[in-house]
Amino acid sequence: TPPTVTSVSPVIQANNLLGGDKLTITGSGFVNGATVSIGGTACTDVSFVSATSITCVAPTKPGGSYPIVVTNPDSGFSVATTVVVKYNSRTPPTVTFVSPVVQTKFLAGGDILTITGTRFAVGATVFIGFNGVDDMATDSPCTSLTVVSATSITCVAPAKPGGSYPVVVVNPDTGFSLASNIVVIYQSNDPPTVTAVSSIIQAGNRSGGDKLTITGSGFFNGATVSIGGTACTSLTVVSATSITCVAPAKPGGSYPVVVVNPDTGFSLASNIVVIYQLNDPPTVTAVTPIIQANNLFGGDILTITGSGFFNGATVSIGGTTCTDVTFVSATSITCVTPAKPGGSYLVVVINPDAGFSVASNVVVIYQSSELLYPDTLHSYVQRCLINLDDGGLFT
């Protein structure tokens, strides 16, 4: 009795005309030592599994559909005209990139994916996780698919269990891409959240270097932080709610802070941003008068000298805003000092673009007790001399 062939998997060759796919042939009456041919060309690496199963490697063939024939050692052979292997005559599509890689909606799917590659045909389908052309009914197709061009497809990601899944594009002629390194990741854990960041405005401007403290929840040891897609350095996960890191260099602008956990769970906090100043910050080189004549009450008119001052800039003394600020030029500002307790305080100029100066050596001094100035000392000495001439006491 000759052998019979009832099915083959995969029907369509992933390597197209080159062959090389491992085939599993199912049927009955197979004998150890049997051979397999595809359209008259012998398969290689034939392995007799059982009387109902044989595996082999498909040969190279021109594009088309070819019958599978199993021949037993006693010359009994099967002719199965309905069981064929297909070789694509067209070059299959390729997938080179997918965005976003990590699904923000987690296992529920629903993210809009943009798939980039080549040779996408109108009518193509996209699968996230692919069991093979013969088992497409159990695969996970994307929905709401649009073939934008031969190099771009958009679609909505399906729901999947947690894990990483290859992105596969299948053209209507059953040419399909196998991109094992282009995957979509579904997170098993809830993502971290970012609620605040210190040093929103970078003192180092576009050069970065400020130490940031990121506050939130769900931070894992090994998490990374990026500012507008650029990684922070010197990162320390302090706790599940706090991370510190050093801000990277960035062009001027506002950038979201994103925390990515080792399981690729990541935060999207569009309202938590770090600002890099478009302009170089102002500098303060001098202030006059340094010592406040009115002591703790403030009220002195200060002249601040420096560079990079903008019209609309503000001035603070030890964190307290000056009043009656007047922009004189890019190198000069005047203002009236606020009341402060006794001590020495930094003078800081803040431009309207949030660029600010930090001048640790330029301070204003508020006296906690009255001191003698030259004019005051002169009158005091004169008073003492008059008292002495009159025979009075030195007071």
C-alpha positions, 0 to 999 in steps of 0.5 A: 500500500503506498503512503499518503500525504494529507498535509504539510507545514508550512505551506508557504516558504518563508525563504521564498524561492531559496527554499531552506524551510523545515517542512513537516509532512503528515500522512500515513504509511511512511516507512523508515528510509522514505524520501520526499520531493517537491515538484520533482526536486528532492528535499534534504535532511529527511527524518522519519519521525513515525509512520504518520510524520516525516520532516525535511528541508525544502529545496530551491524552486522557481515561483509556483505551487508544487506537489509533495511526493513521499516515496518509500524504500519499496518504491511505493509512492504517494501522489497528493495533488491537493497537498502542495508547497508554494514558493513566492515569485515576488520578493517578500516585504521586510520590517525594519522598525516599529513605533512604539516598541513598548505598548503604553496600554500594556496587555490591552493593546490599542496603541497605534503602531507605525511599521516601517519597511519595504515592499508593503502591498495594498491589502497587506495584514500585520501580525504581532506574534506569528505562528505561520501562514498555515495557522493564521487563524490563531495569530494576532492581527492588528486592526484598523490597518492602513497601508500608507505607502510601500514603506509604511503601515499604521495599525492598532495593536491587538491585546496580548499576554505580557512578552515580546512578539515579532512584527510580521507583515503578510502581503496578499500574495502571501509573501511575508516578512520575518523580522525576529529582531523587530518586536513589540513588547507588552508589559507584565507590570504596571508602569512607573509614574513621574509626578515631579522633578527638581531643577525644572530649569537647567542652571547649566542651560543647554550643557546639562549637568544639573542633578535631578531628583525625580519623584513618582511611584513604581520605580524599579532597581535598574530603571533608566531616565531620559529627558526628551529621549536622551539618557541621564547619567550617574543614575541612582534609584533611591527608592520606589518613589525617588531617582536621582540622575544628572541631566544630559545636554539638550538643545533649548526647549522643554522635554518630558521626563520618562522613567523606564523600568528593566521590564520595559515598563515606562512612564509617560508624563507629558506635563513633567518636563525639564526646561533647557534655556534657549539663550545663554544665562545672564551673569552678575559681576557687581552690585552697588551698594553692597552694604544696605544703608537702611539695614534690615528694612531694604529700600536702597536702589541697587545698580546690578552690573553684568551681561545678558540682561533682557528687558523684563528680567527680574532680580532677587536678593536671597530669594526675595524679589526686588521691586521697581526693577528697571532694565537699563541695558543688557549690562545694567539693571536697577531695582529697590532692595527688599527687607531681609534679616541680617546676613549676606545674600546672593543677587540673582537675575532671571530673564523672561526665558527663565535663564538665570544667573547664579553668582555666588561671589556677588552678594548684598549685605544686610547689617544686623546692627548699625555700623559707623559710616564715614559721615556718621563717624565724622559727626560723632568725633566732632560732637566728642571734641565739642563736649571736651572743649566745654569741659563736658564728659566724653560720651 
